Amino acid sequence: MIRIEELTKVFGNHTVLNAVGAHVERGERVAVIGPSGSGKSTLLRCTNMLETPTSGRIIFEGIDLTAKGVDIDNLRRRMGMVFQHFHLFPHLTTMQNITLGPVKLKKMPKAEAEERAMALLERVGLPEKAKQYPGQLSGGQKQRIAIVRALAMEPDVMLFDEPTSALDPEMVGEVLDVIRGLARQGMTMMIVTHEMSFAREVADRVMFMVDGEVAEEGTAGEIFETPESRRLQDFLRRVS
């Protein structure tokens, strides 16, 4: 579904991504781990072109996102993105936040969008929050609604950029439970996370990034049980 080739991103004199290659198959869950500043979030943001690569190619469902003339906005609708911070519109209710994209971008009838939104809110255990505003919600509730907002666009793949890093510890579990549910249902996902036990449980494959490069890659069992490099061994020792 996604193929990343020789992806490089430079900010000023700093190379954040250095000729990274990666791929995500349909139905696969790929976790991206590594120390802070290793380029994980930049890789994710380049994947759906929120950051423009300095060089390299990103092929999504057979289309090169880096090619001239490509309708990025249309393709981005098929990539759900969930950020560290929720980015909900504070002046809109939960229902309005969720239905805005389907109604405005996909031209979905409002009643249909609201029906789908309620079904998704039921799925994450928050139907009673439909008429509330973000300011009335906890951090964990906001993040679950941010996930619902992305799902409402019926994406082919979900990209998660450290979805629990801005949450209080007691709220982390409720968000991870939603992502676990998506994994069980076969959603294609690319997840940048610091939650090692979660990555080990959910991911089919794990990429370990250091200094803008993929230093090691393998199944969750290979990465967490038999890490090859000293750098990965040291990292896992520190975060476990």
C-alpha positions as a Markdown table, in Angstrom:
| # | Residue | x | y | z |
|---|---|---|---|---|
| 1 | Met | 0.0 | 0.0 | 0.0 |
| 2 | Ile | 2.8 | 2.4 | 0.9 |
| 3 | Arg | 6.4 | 2.3 | -0.5 |
| 4 | Ile | 9.0 | 4.8 | 0.6 |
| 5 | Glu | 12.1 | 5.1 | -1.5 |
| 6 | Glu | 15.3 | 6.9 | -0.5 |
| 7 | Leu | 13.4 | 9.5 | 1.5 |
| 8 | Thr | 15.5 | 12.4 | 2.6 |
| 9 | Lys | 14.3 | 15.5 | 4.6 |
| 10 | Val | 16.7 | 18.3 | 5.4 |
| 11 | Phe | 15.8 | 21.3 | 7.7 |
| 12 | Gly | 18.5 | 23.9 | 7.2 |
| 13 | Asn | 21.8 | 22.2 | 7.8 |
| 14 | His | 20.2 | 19.3 | 9.7 |
| 15 | Thr | 19.4 | 16.0 | 7.9 |
| 16 | Val | 16.3 | 14.6 | 9.7 |
| 17 | Leu | 15.8 | 11.7 | 7.3 |
| 18 | Asn | 18.6 | 10.1 | 5.4 |
| 19 | Ala | 17.6 | 8.0 | 2.4 |
| 20 | Val | 15.0 | 6.1 | 4.3 |
| 21 | Gly | 13.3 | 3.1 | 2.7 |
| 22 | Ala | 10.2 | 1.5 | 4.1 |
| 23 | His | 7.0 | -0.2 | 3.1 |
| 24 | Val | 3.6 | -1.0 | 4.5 |
| 25 | Glu | 1.5 | -3.8 | 3.1 |
| 26 | Arg | -2.3 | -3.7 | 3.0 |
| 27 | Gly | -3.6 | -5.0 | 6.4 |
| 28 | Glu | -0.2 | -4.7 | 8.1 |
| 29 | Arg | 0.5 | -2.9 | 11.3 |
| 30 | Val | 3.9 | -1.3 | 11.4 |
| 31 | Ala | 5.3 | 0.3 | 14.5 |
| 32 | Val | 8.1 | 2.9 | 14.3 |
| 33 | Ile | 10.2 | 3.2 | 17.5 |
| 34 | Gly | 13.4 | 4.9 | 18.4 |
| 35 | Pro | 14.9 | 7.7 | 20.6 |
| 36 | Ser | 13.6 | 11.2 | 20.4 |
| 37 | Gly | 14.9 | 13.1 | 17.5 |
| 38 | Ser | 15.5 | 10.0 | 15.4 |
| 39 | Gly | 13.1 | 11.2 | 12.6 |
| 40 | Lys | 10.1 | 9.0 | 13.4 |
| 41 | Ser | 7.4 | 11.8 | 13.3 |
| 42 | Thr | 9.0 | 13.4 | 10.3 |
| 43 | Leu | 8.8 | 10.1 | 8.5 |
| 44 | Leu | 5.1 | 9.9 | 9.2 |
| 45 | Arg | 4.4 | 13.5 | 8.3 |
| 46 | Cys | 6.3 | 13.0 | 5.0 |
| 47 | Thr | 4.3 | 9.9 | 4.3 |
| 48 | Asn | 1.1 | 11.9 | 3.8 |
| 49 | Met | 3.0 | 15.0 | 2.6 |
| 50 | Leu | 2.3 | 17.2 | 5.6 |
| 51 | Glu | 6.1 | 17.7 | 5.2 |
| 52 | Thr | 7.5 | 17.9 | 1.7 |
| 53 | Pro | 10.5 | 15.6 | 1.3 |
| 54 | Thr | 13.8 | 17.1 | 0.1 |
| 55 | Ser | 14.3 | 14.1 | -2.1 |
| 56 | Gly | 13.0 | 10.5 | -2.6 |
| 57 | Arg | 9.6 | 9.1 | -3.5 |
| 58 | Ile | 6.5 | 8.0 | -1.6 |
| 59 | Ile | 4.2 | 5.6 | -3.5 |
| 60 | Phe | 0.7 | 5.3 | -2.1 |
| 61 | Glu | -1.6 | 2.8 | -3.7 |
| 62 | Gly | 0.5 | 3.0 | -6.9 |
| 63 | Ile | 0.6 | 6.8 | -7.1 |
| 64 | Asp | 3.8 | 8.8 | -6.5 |
| 65 | Leu | 2.8 | 11.5 | -4.0 |
| 66 | Thr | 6.0 | 13.4 | -4.8 |
| 67 | Ala | 5.2 | 13.7 | -8.5 |
| 68 | Lys | 4.2 | 17.1 | -10.0 |
| 69 | Gly | 0.5 | 17.6 | -10.5 |
| 70 | Val | -0.7 | 14.9 | -8.1 |
| 71 | Asp | -3.9 | 15.8 | -6.2 |
| 72 | Ile | -2.4 | 15.5 | -2.7 |
| 73 | Asp | -5.6 | 16.6 | -1.0 |
| 74 | Asn | -7.6 | 13.8 | -2.6 |
| 75 | Leu | -5.1 | 11.1 | -1.8 |
| 76 | Arg | -4.7 | 12.4 | 1.8 |
| 77 | Arg | -8.4 | 11.8 | 2.4 |
| 78 | Arg | -7.5 | 8.1 | 2.1 |
| 79 | Met | -4.9 | 8.4 | 4.9 |
| 80 | Gly | -6.3 | 9.0 | 8.4 |
| 81 | Met | -3.8 | 10.9 | 10.6 |
| 82 | Val | -3.9 | 11.1 | 14.4 |
| 83 | Phe | -1.5 | 13.5 | 16.0 |
| 84 | Gln | 0.1 | 13.8 | 19.5 |
| 85 | His | -2.2 | 16.7 | 20.2 |
| 86 | Phe | -5.8 | 16.3 | 19.2 |
| 87 | His | -6.4 | 19.3 | 16.9 |
| 88 | Leu | -10.1 | 19.3 | 17.5 |
| 89 | Phe | -11.9 | 22.6 | 16.6 |
| 90 | Pro | -12.8 | 24.1 | 20.0 |
| 91 | His | -15.9 | 25.9 | 18.8 |
| 92 | Leu | -17.4 | 22.8 | 17.3 |
| 93 | Thr | -19.2 | 20.0 | 19.1 |
| 94 | Thr | -17.9 | 16.4 | 18.9 |
| 95 | Met | -20.5 | 15.6 | 16.3 |
| 96 | Gln | -19.6 | 18.7 | 14.2 |
| 97 | Asn | -15.8 | 17.9 | 14.5 |
| 98 | Ile | -16.5 | 14.3 | 13.2 |
| 99 | Thr | -18.9 | 15.2 | 10.4 |
| 100 | Leu | -17.1 | 18.3 | 9.0 |
| 101 | Gly | -14.8 | 16.3 | 6.7 |
| 102 | Pro | -17.3 | 13.8 | 5.3 |
| 103 | Val | -19.8 | 16.5 | 4.6 |
| 104 | Lys | -17.5 | 19.2 | 3.2 |
| 105 | Leu | -14.9 | 17.0 | 1.5 |
| 106 | Lys | -16.8 | 13.8 | 0.5 |
| 107 | Lys | -20.1 | 15.6 | 0.0 |
| 108 | Met | -21.8 | 13.0 | 2.3 |
| 109 | Pro | -25.4 | 13.9 | 3.3 |
| 110 | Lys | -25.4 | 15.4 | 6.8 |
| 111 | Ala | -27.8 | 12.8 | 8.1 |
| 112 | Glu | -25.7 | 9.9 | 6.8 |
| 113 | Ala | -22.5 | 11.5 | 8.2 |
| 114 | Glu | -24.1 | 11.9 | 11.6 |
| 115 | Glu | -25.4 | 8.3 | 11.6 |
| 116 | Arg | -21.9 | 7.1 | 10.8 |
| 117 | Ala | -20.4 | 9.4 | 13.5 |
| 118 | Met | -22.7 | 8.0 | 16.1 |
| 119 | Ala | -21.8 | 4.4 | 15.2 |
| 120 | Leu | -18.2 | 5.3 | 15.5 |
| 121 | Leu | -18.7 | 7.0 | 18.8 |
| 122 | Glu | -20.5 | 3.9 | 20.0 |
| 123 | Arg | -17.5 | 1.9 | 18.9 |
| 124 | Val | -15.1 | 3.9 | 21.1 |
| 125 | Gly | -17.5 | 4.2 | 24.0 |
| 126 | Leu | -18.4 | 7.9 | 23.7 |
| 127 | Pro | -21.9 | 8.3 | 22.2 |
| 128 | Glu | -22.9 | 10.5 | 25.1 |
| 129 | Lys | -20.3 | 13.1 | 24.2 |
| 130 | Ala | -21.8 | 13.8 | 20.7 |
| 131 | Lys | -23.1 | 17.3 | 21.8 |
| 132 | Gln | -20.2 | 18.3 | 24.0 |
| 133 | Tyr | -17.4 | 20.6 | 23.1 |
| 134 | Pro | -13.7 | 19.7 | 23.3 |
| 135 | Gly | -13.2 | 21.9 | 26.4 |
| 136 | Gln | -15.7 | 19.6 | 28.2 |
| 137 | Leu | -13.7 | 16.4 | 27.5 |
| 138 | Ser | -10.7 | 14.7 | 29.0 |
| 139 | Gly | -7.5 | 14.2 | 27.1 |
| 140 | Gly | -8.2 | 10.5 | 26.5 |
| 141 | Gln | -11.7 | 11.4 | 25.3 |
| 142 | Lys | -10.4 | 14.0 | 22.9 |
| 143 | Gln | -7.9 | 11.6 | 21.4 |
| 144 | Arg | -10.5 | 8.9 | 20.9 |
| 145 | Ile | -12.7 | 11.4 | 19.2 |
| 146 | Ala | -9.7 | 12.5 | 17.0 |
| 147 | Ile | -9.4 | 8.8 | 16.0 |
| 148 | Val | -13.1 | 8.7 | 15.2 |
| 149 | Arg | -12.8 | 11.9 | 13.1 |
| 150 | Ala | -10.1 | 10.2 | 11.0 |
| 151 | Leu | -12.1 | 7.0 | 10.7 |
| 152 | Ala | -15.2 | 9.0 | 9.6 |
| 153 | Met | -13.4 | 9.7 | 6.3 |
| 154 | Glu | -13.2 | 5.9 | 5.7 |
| 155 | Pro | -9.4 | 5.9 | 5.1 |
| 156 | Asp | -7.4 | 3.0 | 3.6 |
| 157 | Val | -4.6 | 3.5 | 6.2 |
| 158 | Met | -4.3 | 5.1 | 9.6 |
| 159 | Leu | -1.1 | 7.0 | 10.6 |
| 160 | Phe | -0.6 | 7.5 | 14.3 |
| 161 | Asp | 2.0 | 10.0 | 15.5 |
| 162 | Glu | 2.7 | 9.1 | 19.2 |
| 163 | Pro | -1.1 | 9.2 | 20.0 |
| 164 | Thr | -0.6 | 8.8 | 23.7 |
| 165 | Ser | 2.4 | 11.0 | 24.4 |
| 166 | Ala | 0.3 | 14.0 | 25.4 |
| 167 | Leu | -2.0 | 12.1 | 27.7 |
| 168 | Asp | -1.9 | 11.6 | 31.5 |
| 169 | Pro | -0.8 | 8.0 | 32.3 |
| 170 | Glu | -4.3 | 6.9 | 33.4 |
| 171 | Met | -5.8 | 7.9 | 30.0 |
| 172 | Val | -3.3 | 6.0 | 27.8 |
| 173 | Gly | -5.0 | 2.7 | 28.1 |
| 174 | Glu | -8.3 | 3.8 | 26.8 |
| 175 | Val | -6.7 | 5.2 | 23.6 |
| 176 | Leu | -4.5 | 2.1 | 23.1 |
| 177 | Asp | -7.7 | -0.1 | 23.4 |
| 178 | Val | -9.2 | 1.7 | 20.5 |
| 179 | Ile | -6.1 | 1.2 | 18.4 |
| 180 | Arg | -6.0 | -2.5 | 19.4 |
| 181 | Gly | -9.6 | -2.8 | 18.2 |
| 182 | Leu | -8.7 | -1.4 | 14.8 |
| 183 | Ala | -5.8 | -3.8 | 14.6 |
| 184 | Arg | -8.1 | -6.7 | 15.3 |
| 185 | Gln | -10.4 | -5.5 | 12.5 |
| 186 | Gly | -7.5 | -5.5 | 10.0 |
| 187 | Met | -6.9 | -1.8 | 9.6 |
| 188 | Thr | -3.6 | -1.0 | 7.9 |
| 189 | Met | -1.7 | 1.2 | 10.3 |
| 190 | Met | 1.7 | 2.9 | 10.7 |
| 191 | Ile | 2.2 | 3.9 | 14.4 |
| 192 | Val | 5.0 | 6.0 | 15.9 |
| 193 | Thr | 5.0 | 5.1 | 19.5 |
| 194 | His | 7.0 | 5.1 | 22.8 |
| 195 | Glu | 4.8 | 2.4 | 24.2 |
| 196 | Met | 7.0 | -0.6 | 23.7 |
| 197 | Ser | 4.6 | -3.2 | 25.2 |
| 198 | Phe | 1.9 | -1.9 | 22.9 |
| 199 | Ala | 4.2 | -2.1 | 19.8 |
| 200 | Arg | 5.2 | -5.6 | 20.7 |
| 201 | Glu | 1.5 | -6.6 | 21.1 |
| 202 | Val | 0.0 | -4.9 | 18.0 |
| 203 | Ala | 2.7 | -4.6 | 15.4 |
| 204 | Asp | 3.3 | -7.2 | 12.7 |
| 205 | Arg | 6.6 | -5.4 | 12.0 |
| 206 | Val | 8.8 | -2.9 | 13.8 |
| 207 | Met | 11.2 | -0.3 | 12.5 |
| 208 | Phe | 13.8 | 1.0 | 14.8 |
| 209 | Met | 15.1 | 4.5 | 13.8 |
| 210 | Val | 18.3 | 6.3 | 14.9 |
| 211 | Asp | 19.7 | 9.5 | 13.5 |
| 212 | Gly | 17.2 | 9.7 | 10.6 |
| 213 | Glu | 17.8 | 6.1 | 9.4 |
| 214 | Val | 16.2 | 2.7 | 9.8 |
| 215 | Ala | 18.8 | 1.0 | 12.0 |
| 216 | Glu | 17.0 | -2.3 | 12.4 |
| 217 | Glu | 13.8 | -3.9 | 11.2 |
| 218 | Gly | 11.9 | -7.1 | 11.8 |
| 219 | Thr | 8.9 | -8.8 | 13.3 |
| 220 | Ala | 7.9 | -7.7 | 16.8 |
| 221 | Gly | 9.4 | -10.9 | 18.2 |
| 222 | Glu | 12.7 | -10.4 | 16.4 |
| 223 | Ile | 13.0 | -6.7 | 17.5 |
| 224 | Phe | 12.0 | -7.2 | 21.1 |
| 225 | Glu | 13.3 | -10.7 | 21.8 |
| 226 | Thr | 16.5 | -11.0 | 19.7 |
| 227 | Pro | 17.7 | -7.4 | 18.9 |
| 228 | Glu | 20.8 | -7.6 | 16.8 |
| 229 | Ser | 22.5 | -4.2 | 17.2 |
| 230 | Arg | 24.0 | -2.9 | 20.4 |
| 231 | Arg | 22.2 | 0.4 | 19.7 |
| 232 | Leu | 18.8 | -1.3 | 19.8 |
| 233 | Gln | 19.7 | -3.4 | 22.8 |
| 234 | Asp | 20.7 | -0.3 | 24.7 |
| 235 | Phe | 17.5 | 1.5 | 23.6 |
| 236 | Leu | 15.2 | -1.3 | 24.8 |
| 237 | Arg | 17.1 | -1.6 | 28.0 |
| 238 | Arg | 16.5 | 2.0 | 28.8 |
| 239 | Val | 12.8 | 2.1 | 27.9 |
| 240 | Ser | 11.8 | -1.3 | 29.3 |
